[in-house]
Amino acid sequence: MSNQNLVIGASGTVGSALVQNLRARGQTVRLATSRAPTQPDQVQLDVLQRQGLAAAFQGVQRAFLMAPPGYVPQDHLLVPLIEQARAAGVQKVVLMSAMGADAAPDTPLRKAELALEASGLAWNTIRPNWFMQNFHTFWVQGIREQGRIFLPIGSARGSFIDARDIADVAAELLLGDAHGDQAFDLTGAEALNHDEVAAILSRETGRDIRHQEIPPEAMLQGLLGAGLPAPYAEFLVMILGYFAAGYAERRTDAVQRITGRAPRSFAAYAREFRAQWVV
Ligand SMILES: NC(=O)c1ccc[n+]([C@@H]2O[C@H](COP(=O)([O-])OP(=O)(O)OC[C@H]3O[C@@H](n4cnc5c(N)ncnc54)[C@H](OP(=O)(O)O)[C@@H]3O)[C@@H](O)[C@H]2O)c1
């Protein structure tokens, strides 16, 4: 029997940690990339162009599915992957969605979740909260250059999750069958507002880092100026509004329950990645 694991987004924040986790357990991993492969374990698959799907899923037993950021109707990207997984006889699919995606039946991610649930495949859906890693990816420039986290987010708290905890949960769900056909909201153990985040980053870096509130319109202009497509920039400002309204505060025990250990703390993340914010 085939024992192949396919990881979509294998070079990404979550995907790269998942590949590492699976390899550490002796698993064979096929790494999907939209670029020309440079290693024998990579396979070219472009979810936007819908190219390479059949070959990527051939002989796959377990698959991790996600949609790359930047494109709002994620169901258009994910549903063909789900259909291909079924056609290829994949035995288990783990789909990465996002916390809050199930708030309404017609959000793009919820449509993809429902397609997976109805597919007949063995499945798990994981809905992570905002990643800790956003502070050294999305929001890094303002922190490095001006010591400011510029966000229209008020004093609401978020139970940020370390992307490596998401990957560890995904690995457990892919390889085990203790939690079949369920969805999990994934969060860190503590909810912090952006003043508290800034205080931790200041402590770890020795710099004076602060949260600076900006209007949503200024955020939108900043994202457009950084080259994001307008629909995606508008989507990000909209979901930052949900954060500001308190929807990101909730904590769950899913990481602990599924991996058997507590989620990584924000302080530990900040200590490990401190070089990212030191100029
Ligand atoms: N950031 C957050 O706070 C947060 C919270 C909840 C949910 N999420 C969800 O997490 C996902 C992003 O995960 P991430 O941060 O781990 O990703 P990421 O680091 O942004 O990486 C994106 C990945 O997608 C691949 N990719 C890009 N274009 C592609 C295409 N056309 N076809 C196939 N693959 C393509 C890239 O690899 P190549 O360049 O090699 O193709 C890369 O591995 C999004 O779906 C988002 O909704 C994020």
The ligand as an SDF file (V2000), in Angstrom:
LIG
                    3D

 48 52  0  0  0  0  0  0  0  0999 V2000
   -1.6330   34.1910    8.9440 N   0  0  0  0  0  0  0  0  0  0  0  0
   -2.6340   33.9580    9.7680 C   0  0  0  0  0  0  0  0  0  0  0  0
   -2.7460   34.5720   10.8380 O   0  0  0  0  0  0  0  0  0  0  0  0
   -3.6780   32.9330    9.4060 C   0  0  0  0  0  0  0  0  0  0  0  0
   -4.6910   32.6180   10.3290 C   0  0  0  0  0  0  0  0  0  0  0  0
   -5.6340   31.6350   10.0070 C   0  0  0  0  0  0  0  0  0  0  0  0
   -5.5710   30.9840    8.7720 C   0  0  0  0  0  0  0  0  0  0  0  0
   -4.5740   31.3200    7.8940 N   0  0  0  0  0  0  0  0  0  0  0  0
   -4.5450   30.6200    6.5920 C   0  0  0  0  0  0  0  0  0  0  0  0
   -3.2580   30.0850    6.3960 O   0  0  0  0  0  0  0  0  0  0  0  0
   -3.0010   30.0170    5.0010 C   0  0  0  0  0  0  0  0  0  0  0  0
   -1.5810   30.4800    4.7460 C   0  0  0  0  0  0  0  0  0  0  0  0
   -0.7010   29.5670    5.3740 O   0  0  0  0  0  0  0  0  0  0  0  0
    0.8430   29.8760    5.5220 P   0  0  0  0  0  0  0  0  0  0  0  0
    1.0210   31.2040    6.1990 O   0  0  0  0  0  0  0  0  0  0  0  0
    1.4850   28.6790    6.0750 O   0  0  0  0  0  0  0  0  0  0  0  0
    1.2570   30.0850    3.9850 O   0  0  0  0  0  0  0  0  0  0  0  0
    2.4720   30.9360    3.4190 P   0  0  0  0  0  0  0  0  0  0  0  0
    3.6360   30.9060    4.3530 O   0  0  0  0  0  0  0  0  0  0  0  0
    1.9370   32.2570    2.9660 O   0  0  0  0  0  0  0  0  0  0  0  0
    2.8770   30.0770    2.1560 O   0  0  0  0  0  0  0  0  0  0  0  0
    2.0370   29.9760    1.0450 C   0  0  0  0  0  0  0  0  0  0  0  0
    2.3400   28.6360    0.3730 C   0  0  0  0  0  0  0  0  0  0  0  0
    1.4970   28.4780   -0.7590 O   0  0  0  0  0  0  0  0  0  0  0  0
    2.2660   28.0490   -1.8680 C   0  0  0  0  0  0  0  0  0  0  0  0
    1.6680   28.6290   -3.0650 N   0  0  0  0  0  0  0  0  0  0  0  0
    1.6950   29.9100   -3.4840 C   0  0  0  0  0  0  0  0  0  0  0  0
    1.0110   30.0560   -4.6350 N   0  0  0  0  0  0  0  0  0  0  0  0
    0.5600   28.8180   -4.9670 C   0  0  0  0  0  0  0  0  0  0  0  0
   -0.2170   28.3140   -6.0400 C   0  0  0  0  0  0  0  0  0  0  0  0
   -0.6570   29.1190   -7.0360 N   0  0  0  0  0  0  0  0  0  0  0  0
   -0.4910   26.9820   -6.0730 N   0  0  0  0  0  0  0  0  0  0  0  0
   -0.0530   26.1640   -5.0960 C   0  0  0  0  0  0  0  0  0  0  0  0
    0.6730   26.5850   -4.0310 N   0  0  0  0  0  0  0  0  0  0  0  0
    0.9650   27.9020   -3.9640 C   0  0  0  0  0  0  0  0  0  0  0  0
    3.6710   28.5720   -1.6100 C   0  0  0  0  0  0  0  0  0  0  0  0
    4.6370   27.7120   -2.1550 O   0  0  0  0  0  0  0  0  0  0  0  0
    5.3370   27.9380   -3.5790 P   0  0  0  0  0  0  0  0  0  0  0  0
    5.7490   29.3570   -3.6480 O   0  0  0  0  0  0  0  0  0  0  0  0
    6.4550   26.9500   -3.5340 O   0  0  0  0  0  0  0  0  0  0  0  0
    4.2660   27.5760   -4.5730 O   0  0  0  0  0  0  0  0  0  0  0  0
    3.7730   28.4850   -0.0880 C   0  0  0  0  0  0  0  0  0  0  0  0
    4.2420   27.2280    0.3110 O   0  0  0  0  0  0  0  0  0  0  0  0
   -4.0610   30.8390    4.2810 C   0  0  0  0  0  0  0  0  0  0  0  0
   -4.9800   29.9660    3.6850 O   0  0  0  0  0  0  0  0  0  0  0  0
   -4.7450   31.5730    5.4140 C   0  0  0  0  0  0  0  0  0  0  0  0
   -6.1260   31.7580    5.1840 O   0  0  0  0  0  0  0  0  0  0  0  0
   -3.6360   32.2570    8.1710 C   0  0  0  0  0  0  0  0  0  0  0  0
  1  2  1  0
  2  3  2  0
  2  4  1  0
  4  5  1  0
  4 48  2  0
  5  6  2  0
  6  7  1  0
  7  8  2  0
  8  9  1  0
  8 48  1  0
  9 10  1  0
  9 46  1  0
 10 11  1  0
 11 12  1  0
 11 44  1  0
 12 13  1  0
 13 14  1  0
 14 15  2  0
 14 16  1  0
 14 17  1  0
 17 18  1  0
 18 19  2  0
 18 20  1  0
 18 21  1  0
 21 22  1  0
 22 23  1  0
 23 24  1  0
 23 42  1  0
 24 25  1  0
 25 26  1  0
 25 36  1  0
 26 27  1  0
 26 35  1  0
 27 28  2  0
 28 29  1  0
 29 30  1  0
 29 35  2  0
 30 31  1  0
 30 32  2  0
 32 33  1  0
 33 34  2  0
 34 35  1  0
 36 37  1  0
 36 42  1  0
 37 38  1  0
 38 39  2  0
 38 40  1  0
 38 41  1  0
 42 43  1  0
 44 45  1  0
 44 46  1  0
 46 47  1  0
M  CHG  2   8   1  16  -1
M  END
$$$$
